[in-house]
Amino acid sequence: YAIDWLIIPIFGAAILAMHLLPPTQTQFSLLEPKIYFKYHEKEIFPIWLAIVVCAGLPMFVTFIFCIWGVGNITPSRRVWRSKLVDLHHTWLGLAYAAMASGVLSILSQISGQPRPDFIERCKPNPEAYKDDSIMLYRAGVTNTSICMTTDIKLLQSGFMSFPSGHATTGFAGLAYLSYFLALRLSVFNLKSKQYNLSERASVPLVRIFISILPLILAAFESVSRVLDNRHHPFDVIVGTLGGLACAWIGCRFVLLPNARRMEKIEEIPLNSTFGADTQYPESIPLTGINAI
């Protein structure tokens, strides 16, 4: 996996370099009402909080599950090597999802679509509204030459509406976490050893609720971008679909193969090195789950 961990930071550096470049500045219309919304300086989900929620939270939760053995498909032999291998594969899948979302985030740089609060960022020259060559003959279509703002960075970021980067990265990290929880809590496995099928034939609601909590958080983060007038609803929808696709990449190519590997480990008899009579717990279930 050395090549994987070498490629990922290279991709990350390349994506970061792309974001340092100014985005495409397309033409916009002064008659378009969708870009006249108020500019909010304070965001509900600023960038630093989005990073903590979309990357830090999945890393922390998966660390707890892999190292402490919470869930169903964790190594039955409580040895540090198996725990760290499990954690490595889980974080590698998260890195796959993050790398894919980073690639998609470049689209907002290329598309150059104005945000809902673009006019307040631009501060157009009032004379432009009186110019017949703009308002009458071109239906209000113009460019940044009429902008009077002195904050160039604020103006440039106003052209990064489509798709929503917060929605893409949010669902990439949190949807990955949601699928991870569903696997570890056996939401998709009705033959789970964590609860007795003779007593209950359905998945406990608590397990389902815990698994979808990350998706609820990702949805709230995405909707907050509309409330902050940073993105149009369509931008958020496309970003959400892109984030789900990125999470699927991490799950399909890393998380699921690792889950199957863990299940095979459970079926291997204990090595004589550990002692034939030694008993090892298969997993440490969440407190109170089995009683539901």
C-alpha positions as CSV (number, residue, x, y, z in Angstrom):
1,Y,0.0,0.0,0.0
2,A,3.0,2.3,-0.1
3,I,2.2,3.4,-3.6
4,D,-1.3,4.3,-2.6
5,W,-0.2,6.5,0.3
6,L,2.4,8.1,-2.0
7,I,-0.2,8.9,-4.7
8,I,-2.8,10.3,-2.3
9,P,-0.7,13.2,-1.0
10,I,0.5,14.0,-4.5
11,F,-3.1,14.2,-5.7
12,G,-3.9,16.3,-2.6
13,A,-1.0,18.8,-3.4
14,A,-2.2,19.0,-7.0
15,I,-5.8,19.7,-6.0
16,L,-4.6,22.4,-3.5
17,A,-2.5,24.0,-6.2
18,M,-5.6,24.1,-8.4
19,H,-7.6,25.9,-5.7
20,L,-4.9,28.5,-5.4
21,L,-5.5,29.5,-9.0
22,P,-8.3,32.1,-9.7
23,P,-11.5,30.5,-10.9
24,T,-13.1,31.0,-14.3
25,Q,-14.9,34.3,-14.3
26,T,-17.9,33.9,-16.6
27,Q,-20.4,36.6,-17.7
28,F,-23.5,37.2,-15.6
29,S,-26.7,39.1,-16.0
30,L,-27.8,42.1,-14.0
31,L,-31.4,41.0,-14.7
32,E,-30.9,37.6,-13.0
33,P,-32.7,37.7,-9.6
34,K,-31.0,34.6,-8.3
35,I,-27.7,36.4,-7.7
36,Y,-29.1,39.3,-5.7
37,F,-29.2,37.6,-2.3
38,K,-27.6,39.0,0.8
39,Y,-24.0,38.2,1.6
40,H,-23.4,36.7,5.0
41,E,-20.0,37.1,6.5
42,K,-20.5,34.4,9.1
43,E,-21.2,30.9,7.8
44,I,-23.1,28.2,9.6
45,F,-20.4,25.7,8.4
46,P,-17.1,27.5,7.9
47,I,-14.3,25.7,6.1
48,W,-12.5,24.7,9.3
49,L,-15.6,23.2,10.8
50,A,-16.4,21.4,7.5
51,I,-12.9,19.8,7.7
52,V,-13.4,18.7,11.3
53,V,-16.8,17.2,10.5
54,C,-16.1,15.6,7.2
55,A,-12.6,14.3,7.9
56,G,-11.9,14.5,11.7
57,L,-15.2,12.9,12.8
58,P,-15.0,9.9,10.5
59,M,-11.4,9.3,11.5
60,F,-12.2,9.5,15.2
61,V,-15.3,7.2,15.0
62,T,-13.6,4.6,12.8
63,F,-10.6,4.7,15.2
64,I,-12.9,3.8,18.1
65,F,-14.6,1.0,16.2
66,C,-11.3,-0.5,14.9
67,I,-9.1,-0.3,17.9
68,W,-11.7,-1.0,20.6
69,G,-13.5,-3.6,18.5
70,V,-17.0,-2.1,18.6
71,G,-19.2,-3.8,16.0
72,N,-19.7,-7.1,14.3
73,I,-16.9,-7.7,11.8
74,T,-13.8,-6.9,13.9
75,P,-10.9,-9.3,14.3
76,S,-11.6,-12.0,16.8
77,R,-8.0,-12.2,18.0
78,R,-7.5,-9.1,20.1
79,V,-3.9,-8.4,18.9
80,W,-2.7,-4.9,18.0
81,R,-1.5,-5.9,14.5
82,S,-4.9,-7.0,13.4
83,K,-6.5,-3.9,14.9
84,L,-4.0,-1.6,13.1
85,V,-4.4,-3.4,9.8
86,D,-8.2,-3.0,10.1
87,L,-7.8,0.7,10.9
88,H,-5.3,1.1,8.0
89,H,-7.7,-0.2,5.5
90,T,-10.6,1.8,6.9
91,W,-8.6,5.0,6.7
92,L,-7.3,4.1,3.3
93,G,-10.9,3.9,2.0
94,L,-11.7,7.3,3.6
95,A,-8.6,8.7,1.8
96,Y,-9.9,7.3,-1.5
97,A,-13.2,9.1,-0.9
98,A,-11.5,12.3,0.0
99,M,-9.2,12.2,-3.0
100,A,-12.2,11.6,-5.3
101,S,-14.1,14.5,-3.7
102,G,-11.1,16.7,-4.1
103,V,-11.0,16.0,-7.9
104,L,-14.7,16.9,-8.1
105,S,-14.2,20.1,-6.2
106,I,-12.1,21.4,-9.1
107,L,-15.3,21.6,-11.1
108,S,-16.3,24.7,-9.1
109,Q,-13.1,26.3,-10.2
110,I,-13.7,25.5,-13.8
111,S,-17.5,26.1,-14.1
112,G,-17.2,29.8,-12.9
113,Q,-20.9,30.1,-12.0
114,P,-21.9,33.1,-9.8
115,R,-23.1,32.5,-6.3
116,P,-26.5,33.7,-5.0
117,D,-24.8,36.6,-3.2
118,F,-22.7,37.6,-6.2
119,I,-24.0,41.1,-6.7
120,E,-23.2,42.1,-3.1
121,R,-19.7,40.8,-3.7
122,C,-19.4,42.6,-7.0
123,K,-20.9,45.9,-6.0
124,P,-21.8,47.0,-9.6
125,N,-21.3,50.5,-10.8
126,P,-24.8,52.2,-10.7
127,E,-24.1,53.6,-14.2
128,A,-24.2,50.1,-15.6
129,Y,-27.9,49.9,-14.9
130,K,-28.4,53.0,-17.1
131,D,-26.3,51.7,-20.0
132,D,-28.6,50.7,-22.8
133,S,-25.8,48.7,-24.5
134,I,-25.9,46.4,-21.4
135,M,-29.4,46.5,-20.2
136,L,-31.3,46.8,-23.5
137,Y,-29.3,45.2,-26.2
138,R,-27.6,42.5,-24.1
139,A,-30.3,41.7,-21.6
140,G,-28.1,42.8,-18.7
141,V,-25.3,40.4,-19.6
142,T,-21.9,41.8,-18.6
143,N,-18.7,40.9,-16.8
144,T,-16.6,41.9,-13.8
145,S,-15.5,45.2,-15.5
146,I,-18.5,46.9,-13.9
147,C,-17.6,45.7,-10.3
148,M,-16.4,48.3,-7.9
149,T,-15.4,46.1,-5.0
150,T,-11.8,46.2,-3.8
151,D,-11.8,42.7,-2.3
152,I,-10.6,40.7,-5.3
153,K,-10.5,37.4,-3.4
154,L,-14.1,37.8,-2.3
155,L,-15.1,38.6,-5.9
156,Q,-13.3,35.6,-7.3
157,S,-14.8,33.2,-4.8
158,G,-18.2,34.4,-6.0
159,F,-17.7,32.4,-9.2
160,M,-17.5,29.1,-7.4
161,S,-21.1,28.2,-7.0
162,F,-21.4,25.0,-9.0
163,P,-21.2,22.4,-7.6
164,S,-21.2,22.8,-3.9
165,G,-17.8,21.8,-2.5
166,H,-19.2,21.5,1.0
167,A,-21.9,19.1,-0.1
168,T,-19.4,17.0,-2.1
169,T,-16.8,16.7,0.7
170,G,-19.5,16.4,3.4
171,F,-21.2,13.4,1.8
172,A,-17.9,11.9,0.7
173,G,-16.7,11.6,4.3
174,L,-19.9,11.2,6.2
175,A,-21.6,8.8,3.8
176,Y,-18.5,6.7,4.0
177,L,-18.8,6.8,7.8
178,S,-22.5,5.9,7.5
179,Y,-21.8,2.8,5.4
180,F,-18.9,1.9,7.7
181,L,-21.3,2.0,10.7
182,A,-23.9,0.0,8.8
183,L,-21.4,-2.7,8.2
184,R,-20.0,-2.8,11.7
185,L,-23.5,-2.8,13.3
186,S,-24.7,-5.5,10.8
187,V,-27.5,-3.3,9.4
188,F,-27.2,-5.1,6.1
189,N,-26.6,-8.6,7.5
190,L,-29.6,-10.3,8.9
191,K,-27.5,-13.3,10.0
192,S,-25.6,-11.1,12.6
193,K,-24.4,-12.7,15.7
194,Q,-25.1,-9.6,17.7
195,Y,-28.8,-10.3,18.1
196,N,-30.9,-13.4,18.1
197,L,-33.0,-13.8,15.0
198,S,-35.3,-16.2,16.8
199,E,-36.4,-13.3,19.0
200,R,-36.3,-10.6,16.3
201,A,-36.3,-10.9,12.6
202,S,-35.7,-7.2,11.8
203,V,-32.7,-4.9,12.4
204,P,-33.0,-2.9,15.6
205,L,-34.0,0.7,15.0
206,V,-31.2,2.0,17.2
207,R,-28.6,0.4,14.8
208,I,-30.3,2.0,11.8
209,F,-30.5,5.4,13.5
210,I,-26.8,5.3,14.5
211,S,-25.9,4.4,10.9
212,I,-27.8,7.2,9.3
213,L,-26.7,9.9,11.8
214,P,-23.7,10.9,9.6
215,L,-26.0,11.3,6.6
216,I,-28.3,13.6,8.6
217,L,-25.3,15.7,9.6
218,A,-24.1,15.8,5.9
219,A,-27.6,16.9,4.8
220,F,-27.6,19.7,7.4
221,E,-24.2,20.9,6.3
222,S,-25.4,20.9,2.6
223,V,-28.6,22.8,3.4
224,S,-26.7,25.4,5.4
225,R,-24.9,26.4,2.2
226,V,-28.3,27.4,0.7
227,L,-29.2,29.2,3.9
228,D,-25.9,31.1,3.8
229,N,-26.6,32.1,0.2
230,R,-23.4,30.4,-0.9
231,H,-25.0,28.0,-3.3
232,H,-28.2,27.5,-5.3
233,P,-30.2,24.3,-4.4
234,F,-29.2,22.7,-7.7
235,D,-25.5,23.2,-6.8
236,V,-26.1,21.4,-3.5
237,I,-28.0,18.5,-5.2
238,V,-25.2,17.9,-7.7
239,G,-22.6,18.2,-4.9
240,T,-24.5,15.6,-2.8
241,L,-24.7,13.1,-5.7
242,G,-21.0,13.6,-6.3
243,G,-20.2,13.1,-2.7
244,L,-22.2,9.9,-2.5
245,A,-20.3,8.7,-5.6
246,C,-17.0,9.5,-3.9
247,A,-18.1,7.6,-0.7
248,W,-19.1,4.6,-2.9
249,I,-15.6,4.5,-4.4
250,G,-14.0,4.2,-1.0
251,C,-16.5,1.6,0.2
252,R,-16.5,-0.4,-3.0
253,F,-12.7,-0.7,-3.5
254,V,-11.4,-0.7,0.1
255,L,-14.1,-0.9,2.8
256,L,-16.0,-3.9,1.5
257,P,-12.9,-6.0,0.6
258,N,-11.6,-5.3,4.1
259,A,-15.0,-6.4,5.6
260,R,-14.8,-9.7,3.7
261,R,-11.3,-10.2,4.8
262,M,-12.3,-9.7,8.5
263,E,-15.1,-12.2,8.1
264,K,-12.6,-14.8,6.7
265,I,-10.4,-14.1,9.7
266,E,-13.3,-14.9,12.0
267,E,-13.6,-18.3,10.4
268,I,-9.9,-19.3,10.8
269,P,-9.2,-21.5,13.8
270,L,-7.1,-20.1,16.6
271,N,-3.4,-20.5,16.1
272,S,-1.6,-22.8,18.6
273,T,0.6,-19.9,19.5
274,F,-2.3,-18.3,21.3
275,G,-3.3,-21.6,23.0
276,A,-6.1,-23.9,21.9
277,D,-8.1,-23.4,25.1
278,T,-7.9,-19.6,25.0
279,Q,-11.2,-17.9,24.3
280,Y,-11.3,-14.6,22.5
281,P,-14.4,-12.4,22.1
282,E,-15.7,-12.0,18.5
283,S,-16.5,-8.4,19.1
284,I,-17.6,-5.8,21.7
285,P,-21.2,-4.8,20.9
286,L,-22.6,-1.4,21.8
287,T,-24.0,-1.3,25.3
288,G,-27.7,-1.9,25.3
289,I,-28.0,-2.8,21.7
290,N,-28.6,-6.5,22.2
291,A,-31.3,-5.9,24.7
292,I,-33.4,-4.0,22.1
